Amino acid sequence: GYEVRFYRVSDLVDTLERVWKEGKLQQFRNKFKKVDLIILDELCEALHNSSYGKLIIM
């Protein structure tokens, strides 16, 4: 009975960048209003493979 979303972190980041550039970030955010749980897969891999992630870890 729960509303769940599953994302690979790299795909979610790509989607966020795309909707931000298109000016549709608010519409994308609205999709999560009734979501109870968001599962983020491969977070450690995404952080390890990006320069941004290396800044967070340090």
Long-range contacts (C-beta under 8 A, 24 or more apart in sequence): 2-36, 2-37, 3-34, 3-35, 3-36, 3-37, 4-35, 4-36, 4-37, 4-38, 4-39, 5-32, 5-35, 5-37, 5-38, 5-39, 6-38, 6-39, 6-41, 7-38, 7-39, 7-40, 7-41, 8-40, 8-41, 8-42, 9-40, 9-41, 9-42, 9-43, 9-45, 9-46, 10-42, 10-45, 10-46, 12-40, 13-46
